[in-house]
Amino acid sequence: MKLYELCGADRAVCFSPFVWRVRLALAHKGLAYETVPTRFRDKDAYAPSGSRTVPVLQDGDAWVGDSWAIAQYLEDSYPDRPSLFGGAPGRGMARFVARFADRVVVRGLFPMIAVDVAAALDDADAAYFRNSREAALGRTLEQAAEDRPAARDALQARLAPLAATLKDQPFVCGDEPAHGDYLLAGPFAWAHLVSPFDPLAGDAVLCDWRTRMFALFDDLIGGARRAV
């Protein structure tokens, strides 16, 4: 099994929030895999998948792109391993969490850390990233970073229901972590691995949950190499 993932100038720094969701899912299932670090422009490496972005999982003759599709593939192909969703209702709830994580957490984090992502890339990827992302933001990456404190406050306000939930239970999914937690942890792994800025500073409940998530599976996230 091979996992194609996004790396920086240092190939040991792999930081995609979507890849980290898959890494956590694979660890939850107890499945061994080989990582294949790729850069933004290395799309030929996983062309057989039909995907233009990572993560991509190659499992024998099967190629699966997209983090949500990969999680479903793992659940359906390895039903004898620990469940990511805990059944059909849990899978449906996880789909909601995925949309929330993408539209609130990833989008909320991006302006805060985009300049740090660019700094972690090699020159060719950094130029591509800067040009495409500044066009999307409508300002430079440096200008976006100037608003970090306000962006952090806004994100934490949107995460208030999550913080309230985590006051009552240690994980999003209850007493034990499952895919809903991994969907939300991926973006915070992204921020941690590329940026010195802490988007959860000041919120003790969310910081404690993040610490628990980073320590899972023998410090899978916490022990990963950082760009900073």
CORTADA-V348083 format. One record per helix or strand. SS is the DSSP state (H for helix, E for strand). FROM is the first residue (numbers start at 0). TO is the last residue. If there is no record, write none. Layout:
BEGIN
SS FROM TO
SS FROM TO
END
This chain:
BEGIN
E 1 6
E 13 13
H 16 28
E 33 37
H 42 48
E 55 58
E 61 64
H 66 76
H 87 119
H 122 136
H 140 145
H 147 157
H 159 167
E 170 170
E 173 173
H 178 193
H 203 218
END
